Structure formats: structure tokens, C-alpha cells
Amino acid sequence: MDSGAPLTPELTVPVWKQVPQSVYIHIPFCTQRCGYCNFALIADRADLVEAYLKALGRELDWRLANESLPRLIKTMFLGGGTPTFLSLSQVDRLVDMLRRYFVWDANDPANEWSVEANPNDLTAAAVAHWSDLGVTRFSLGAQSFRVEKLELLERTHRACDIQRACELVLTHGRQLSLDLIFAVGDETTTQWEADLRKGLSCQAQHLSTYQLTYEKGTQFWNRLQRGVLREAEQDHALQLYQQTCELLSSQGFEHYEVSNFARPGYRSRHNCVYWTGRPYWAFGPGAAGYVNGQRYVNHSSTTTYIKRLQAQVSPVAEVDDDGDIMRAREYFVFGMRMLDGLDPITFRRETGIDWESLFGDQIRRDLQAECFCWEGDRLKLTAQGLYISDTLWPNYLA
């Protein structure tokens, strides 16, 4: 059972109960499902796009029926799946629908509209079209520039597709982010460094790097159990991660979150909403939202999502309403994943709770173990803590 001080009288509302100014839209379509992927998507089903768009419209109506519309937003993220799977006419209908509910100023440099894309989907016409609609940032699922690695990951693009897509994005003056995966098969430090340097050569302002994981239910998990695939040794994966941090930092990138690096001024504003405990709406199959202190997750099956909304039934599969104490614990964990760390005064102001009452003893243990350190008035992960951070957080959520 959670215990902790109640909200302070001077705090009108904790940060997670503020009015959301961010929106996530899940586009669940892909040409194929890669073997490592456990995201909510449906492969090779272009025939369902029209039904999906109608269902999405019904979810927007249902969730926002009591809102004063259109609602001003600061960040929007279209993820997937693959948003660029949609035809340009379908994109227009999607955006027209969103504009009935949300208003945003793409010319305001404080605002951000991101779209995830596969490199081989981004033709000159597609980049121009998305840009004209107001997209400010493209996030490309590059994963690697090495042909053998791309084939192992079952990606359908090649290095030349990534380079061409990057040039198109930058030519249109949009921000560019690349996703890269490490610790794939017998990948060496030399091979991973080559991937990183090619990513840098594409002039991306943001890089997200993730260790390959083998999630239950994926084809890669099944192959791992049969011995067809072999997981990288953890010491080697750690070496690749350390190499990432050192190389990108030496090239002027800020390491601002465990897996994310950006040139100054190019952090993902939308993802920072998640990591700083702010609320956000989310729509679509498998989409996870956070509104008024309540977390909700829609059904991950695209067909179930469509059928439920056709029947005027809620698409929500799970609701988590654990209260302010748990939300403050989550605020701490997400905030500490950012390399800027947290300070106790801001924590109290935004949550209404003193962290000493929740986990003061645990913080002191992690300071003694040199996983945390103080820099001025901010509590931060040390290099040692950064490398084992995922093992720390359960102690703060218990």
C-alpha cells in the first residue's frame, strides 16, 4: 500500500492533471511485421485503412465530446506502425479530421509535429506533402546502414534509401531523427561505430539508439528459444552502449535521456512530455494515453478496435487509476531517466509530495552505491547508474 504526504494546500492540481497539450495518434499499418517487433500493428492490410479512419473519428468524438474544441496543442506525434503507409489522399482526410478537434501553429518554434516513417516510403512527393501540411519533424526507422544487419532485422530498405530520405527531409527544412538498433547478432564495436558515423553523416539532429530485445510473442523470441538466434552477451551490449554515449557526446550531441541524443535545441519535445509527467491524449489501436491522472490503453488488435467502435463500444482495454502517490513515483522514475535529473523542490511543486516521504531511504542507498549523485541541487544518474538504470526503477515503484 502506498504511503506519502498529501497534496500541499498551495498546489491546485498536480502536473499530470493539467489540461493535455499533446496528442499521439497510432497508425497501425505496415507492409510487413519485422521479426523483432511487438508493437500494435497489422501487416499488409491496406483494405482496412478506410474502416480505421472512420473508427478513429468515432474515438475522437467519444473521448472529446465534452471538450471545448478545437483544443490548442503544442506537440503531436503520429506513430505506428507506419504513418507513411497511408496514401496522400488518406493523409489529407486524417489531418482534416484532426483539425476538427485540435489546433496547432506549425510556425511556432516551440511547437512540434512528428511523423514516423520508413525510409523507402519517403518519396519527394510524400515529404513535400507532409511538410506542406505542417509536419516539423520526421523520425526515420533506419535501424542500420549495413545490409547484413538490415536483412537479419527483416527491414525492406537499404542504406541508399536512408540517405535519400534524409536528404529529402533536410531539403524541406524539417527536423530529422534516426532510430538505430545495436547488439544485433555478432555485431562488433567496429560495425556499430560505422552505423553511428553514417547516421551522423546524414546530418540528423536527433538519434535514438536501442539495444535489440527479444520480446515474448515475436518471431525473434521464438527463434531465440529454438537456438536459431543468439542474444548478445550483456557485457558486450553494455560496451556498445558506452561506445554510443562516448562517440555521440564527442560529436556535440546532448545525451538527454537514456536512449536519446540530440544536438542542442533538437530534443524531442513530444517525448519530453512523457518523461516530465505531463498528460497527453492518445488515439488508435494500442495507443496509451494519460489524462487527468488516469492511464488508459486501447485494444491492440486493429480489427477489434474497429469492431468495437463500429458497435459504439469503448475501445479501451485497460485503465490504470492508481492515484497521486503512484503518479508521483512514476514522475520520479521518468524524470530520472533524463540526464538532467530532478531536484526536490520542483518535484514537490509539480507533484505536491515530498520525495523523502516516498523513497528517501532508497535514494540514500543509491547515492551510497554511486548510482545517483548530486550536482548542485539536482539528483542525477551517475555513469554507473545509467548503465544499470532499468534495475533501479522497481524500487521506486513498489
C-alpha positions in Angstrom: 0.0 0.0 0.0 1.4 3.4 -1.0 2.0 6.0 1.7 3.1 9.6 1.4 2.3 13.1 2.3 -1.0 14.5 0.8 -1.0 17.2 -1.8 0.1 20.5 -0.3 -2.6 23.2 0.1 -0.7 25.6 -2.2 -0.9 23.1 -5.1 -4.1 23.4 -7.0 -3.6 20.4 -9.2 -0.6 18.1 -9.8 1.1 18.3 -13.2 -0.5 15.1 -14.5 -4.0 16.6 -14.0 -3.3 19.7 -16.1 -5.1 20.1 -19.5 -3.2 18.0 -22.1 -1.4 19.9 -24.8 0.0 16.9 -26.6 -1.6 14.2 -28.8 -0.4 10.8 -30.0 -2.1 9.1 -33.0 -1.4 5.5 -33.7 -1.3 4.4 -37.3 -1.2 0.6 -37.1 -0.4 -0.3 -40.7 2.9 -1.8 -42.0 3.8 -3.6 -45.2 5.2 -6.4 -43.1 5.9 -7.2 -39.4 9.6 -7.4 -38.7 10.7 -10.4 -36.6 11.7 -8.3 -33.5 8.6 -6.1 -33.5 5.9 -6.4 -30.8 4.2 -3.1 -31.5 0.4 -2.8 -32.1 0.3 -3.2 -35.9 -1.3 -5.1 -38.7 0.7 -6.1 -41.8 -0.3 -5.9 -45.4 -3.9 -4.8 -44.8 -4.4 -1.6 -46.8 -8.0 -2.7 -47.2 -8.6 -1.8 -43.5 -7.4 1.8 -43.7 -10.8 3.3 -44.6 -12.5 1.4 -41.7 -9.7 2.5 -39.4 -10.1 6.2 -40.3 -13.8 6.0 -39.6 -13.2 4.2 -36.2 -10.6 6.8 -35.3 -13.1 9.6 -36.0 -15.6 7.9 -33.7 -13.0 7.5 -30.9 -12.2 11.2 -31.2 -15.9 12.1 -31.0 -16.3 9.8 -28.0 -13.3 10.9 -25.9 -13.6 14.6 -26.7 -17.3 15.0 -26.7 -17.2 17.2 -23.6 -14.2 19.2 -24.5 -14.2 22.8 -25.7 -13.0 22.3 -29.3 -10.8 22.7 -31.2 -8.2 22.3 -28.4 -4.9 24.1 -28.6 -1.9 21.6 -28.6 1.8 22.1 -28.6 3.0 18.7 -29.7 1.6 15.9 -31.9 3.2 12.6 -32.8 1.9 10.2 -35.5 3.5 6.8 -34.8 3.0 3.2 -35.7 3.1 1.0 -37.4 4.0 3.3 -40.3 2.0 6.5 -40.8 3.6 6.9 -44.2 1.8 3.6 -45.2 -1.2 5.8 -45.9 -1.8 7.2 -49.3 -1.6 11.0 -49.6 -5.3 11.3 -50.0 -5.8 9.3 -46.8 -3.3 11.5 -45.1 -5.4 14.6 -46.1 -8.5 13.0 -44.6 -6.7 12.1 -41.4 -5.3 15.6 -41.0 -8.7 17.2 -41.8 -10.2 15.1 -39.1 -7.6 16.1 -36.5 -8.1 19.7 -37.3 -11.7 19.5 -36.2 -10.5 18.6 -32.7 -7.1 20.2 -32.4 -5.4 23.4 -33.4 -1.7 24.0 -33.6 0.7 26.5 -35.0 3.4 24.8 -37.1 5.2 28.2 -37.4 5.6 28.5 -33.7 9.2 27.2 -33.0 8.0 25.9 -29.6 5.6 23.5 -31.2 6.4 20.2 -32.8 4.6 17.7 -35.1 6.5 14.5 -35.6 5.7 11.7 -38.1 7.4 8.2 -38.0 8.4 6.9 -41.4 10.1 4.1 -43.2 13.0 5.4 -45.4 11.7 3.7 -48.5 8.2 5.3 -48.1 9.6 8.9 -48.3 9.4 9.9 -51.9 9.9 13.6 -52.8 6.1 14.0 -53.2 5.4 12.4 -49.8 7.9 14.6 -47.9 6.6 17.7 -49.7 3.0 16.8 -48.9 3.6 16.1 -45.2 5.7 19.2 -44.9 3.0 21.4 -46.6 0.5 20.0 -44.0 2.7 21.3 -41.2 4.9 18.4 -40.1 8.0 19.8 -38.5 9.9 16.6 -37.7 10.4 13.2 -39.4 11.6 10.2 -37.3 13.0 7.5 -39.6 13.2 3.9 -38.7 16.7 3.4 -40.2 17.9 0.8 -37.7 21.2 0.2 -39.6 23.1 1.1 -42.7 24.7 -2.4 -43.0 23.0 -4.7 -45.5 23.5 -7.9 -43.5 22.1 -6.4 -40.4 19.1 -4.9 -42.2 18.4 -8.4 -43.7 18.6 -10.0 -40.2 16.2 -7.4 -38.8 13.9 -8.1 -41.8 13.9 -4.5 -42.9 12.9 -3.8 -46.5 15.1 -0.7 -47.1 18.9 -0.2 -47.7 21.4 2.4 -46.8 20.8 4.3 -50.0 17.1 4.6 -49.1 18.0 6.1 -45.7 20.5 8.6 -47.2 18.0 9.7 -49.9 15.1 10.1 -47.4 17.4 12.2 -45.1 18.3 14.5 -47.9 14.6 15.0 -48.8 13.7 15.8 -45.2 16.5 18.3 -44.8 15.9 19.9 -48.2 12.4 20.7 -47.0 13.8 22.3 -43.8 12.3 19.7 -41.5 14.0 18.2 -38.4 15.4 14.8 -38.8 15.6 12.0 -36.3 17.0 8.5 -36.8 16.3 5.3 -34.9 19.3 2.8 -34.8 19.4 -0.7 -33.2 22.6 -2.2 -31.6 23.7 -5.6 -30.3 22.3 -7.4 -33.3 23.7 -10.9 -33.8 27.5 -10.9 -33.6 27.8 -7.1 -34.2 31.3 -5.8 -33.3 32.2 -2.4 -31.9 33.7 -1.5 -35.3 30.4 -2.3 -37.1 28.3 -0.4 -34.6 30.7 2.6 -34.8 30.2 2.6 -38.6 26.4 2.7 -38.2 26.7 5.6 -35.8 29.1 7.5 -38.1 26.8 7.0 -41.1 23.9 8.3 -39.0 26.0 11.4 -38.2 26.9 11.8 -41.9 23.2 12.1 -42.7 23.1 15.3 -40.7 20.4 14.0 -38.3 19.8 16.4 -35.4 18.5 13.6 -33.2 19.4 9.9 -32.7 17.6 7.3 -30.7 19.6 4.1 -30.1 18.1 0.9 -28.7 19.5 -2.5 -27.8 17.8 -5.3 -29.7 15.4 -7.0 -27.3 13.6 -10.4 -27.8 10.0 -9.9 -26.7 7.7 -12.8 -26.0 5.3 -13.3 -28.8 7.7 -12.1 -31.5 9.3 -14.3 -34.2 12.7 -13.4 -32.8 11.7 -14.7 -29.4 10.6 -18.0 -30.9 13.9 -18.3 -32.9 15.9 -17.4 -29.7 14.2 -20.3 -27.9 15.0 -22.7 -30.7 18.6 -21.6 -30.8 18.3 -20.1 -34.3 19.2 -16.7 -32.9 21.7 -15.8 -30.2 21.3 -12.9 -27.9 24.4 -10.6 -27.4 26.2 -11.0 -24.2 25.2 -8.3 -21.7 28.8 -7.2 -21.1 29.2 -6.7 -24.9 25.9 -4.9 -25.2 27.0 -2.6 -22.4 30.2 -1.9 -24.2 28.3 -0.9 -27.4 26.1 1.4 -25.3 29.1 3.0 -23.7 30.6 3.4 -27.1 27.4 5.2 -28.2 27.4 7.6 -25.3 31.1 8.5 -25.8 31.0 8.9 -29.6 27.8 10.9 -29.8 28.9 13.2 -26.9 32.2 13.8 -28.7 30.3 14.9 -31.8 28.3 17.6 -29.9 25.1 15.6 -29.1 23.4 16.0 -25.7 22.7 12.7 -24.1 19.4 13.8 -22.6 17.6 10.6 -22.0 18.8 7.0 -21.5 18.3 6.1 -25.2 18.2 9.5 -26.8 20.7 12.0 -28.1 20.2 15.4 -29.7 22.0 18.4 -30.9 21.4 21.5 -28.8 17.8 22.7 -29.3 16.6 19.5 -31.1 15.3 17.3 -28.2 12.0 15.5 -29.0 9.5 17.9 -27.4 6.8 15.3 -27.6 8.7 12.6 -25.8 9.8 15.1 -23.2 6.1 15.4 -22.4 6.1 11.7 -21.4 9.4 11.9 -19.5 8.3 15.0 -17.4 5.0 13.5 -16.3 2.7 15.8 -18.5 -0.7 14.5 -19.7 -1.4 13.6 -23.3 -4.2 12.3 -25.4 -3.7 9.1 -27.4 -5.9 7.6 -30.1 -5.8 4.4 -32.2 -5.2 0.7 -31.7 -2.9 0.0 -28.8 -2.5 3.8 -28.1 -1.7 4.6 -24.5 -2.9 7.9 -23.1 -2.6 9.8 -19.8 -5.4 12.2 -18.9 -6.5 13.6 -15.5 -4.1 11.2 -13.8 -5.6 8.2 -15.4 -3.6 6.0 -17.8 -5.5 4.1 -20.4 -4.6 1.7 -23.2 -6.7 0.8 -26.2 -7.1 -2.7 -27.6 -4.0 -3.5 -29.6 -5.8 -5.5 -32.3 -6.7 -3.2 -35.2 -9.8 -5.3 -36.1 -11.0 -5.4 -32.5 -10.5 -1.7 -32.3 -12.5 -1.1 -35.4 -15.3 -3.5 -34.5 -15.7 -2.0 -31.0 -16.1 1.5 -32.3 -18.5 0.3 -35.1 -20.6 -1.1 -32.3 -20.3 2.2 -30.3 -18.3 0.4 -27.6 -15.3 1.9 -25.8 -12.0 0.9 -27.5 -10.2 0.9 -24.1 -8.7 -2.4 -22.9 -7.0 -1.3 -19.7 -7.4 1.6 -17.3 -4.9 2.4 -14.5 -6.1 5.0 -11.9 -3.7 4.3 -9.0 -3.9 7.8 -7.5 -1.5 10.6 -6.9 1.1 8.7 -4.8 1.8 6.3 -7.7 1.8 9.1 -10.2 4.4 10.9 -8.1 6.5 7.7 -8.1 6.2 7.4 -11.9 7.1 11.1 -12.2 10.3 10.4 -10.4 11.3 7.4 -12.5 10.6 9.0 -15.8 12.3 12.2 -14.7 15.4 10.4 -13.5 15.7 8.7 -16.9 16.5 12.1 -18.3 20.2 13.0 -17.8 19.2 16.4 -16.4 17.9 14.7 -13.3 15.4 16.1 -10.8 15.5 18.5 -7.9 13.3 18.0 -4.8 11.8 21.5 -4.9 10.5 21.0 -8.5 9.3 17.5 -7.5 7.3 18.9 -4.7 5.9 21.8 -6.7 4.7 19.6 -9.6 3.5 16.6 -7.5 2.6 18.2 -4.2 4.6 15.5 -2.4 8.0 15.4 -0.7 10.1 12.6 -2.2 11.6 12.0 1.3 8.3 10.6 2.4 8.1 8.2 -0.5 11.6 6.9 -1.0 14.2 8.9 0.9 15.9 5.8 2.2 16.1 4.3 -1.2 17.7 7.4 -2.7 20.3 7.4 0.0 21.1 3.7 -0.8 21.5 4.5 -4.5 23.7 7.5 -3.6 25.9 5.3 -1.4 26.1 2.7 -4.3 27.2 5.5 -6.6 24.2 5.0 -8.9 23.0 8.6 -8.1 24.9 11.7 -7.4 24.1 15.3 -6.6 25.1 18.1 -9.0 24.3 21.3 -7.2 20.6 20.8 -6.2 19.8 18.2 -8.8 19.8 14.4 -8.3 21.2 12.6 -11.3 22.2 9.2 -12.6 26.0 8.5 -12.5 27.6 6.8 -15.4 27.4 3.5 -13.4 23.7 4.2 -12.6 23.0 5.0 -16.2 24.2 1.6 -17.4 22.1 -0.3 -14.9 19.2 2.1 -14.7 16.4 -0.3 -15.6 17.3 -2.4 -12.5 16.9 0.6 -10.2 13.3 1.7 -11.0 11.3 -1.1 -9.5 12.5 0.0 -6.1 10.8 3.4 -6.7 7.5 2.0 -8.0 6.9 -0.5 -5.2 
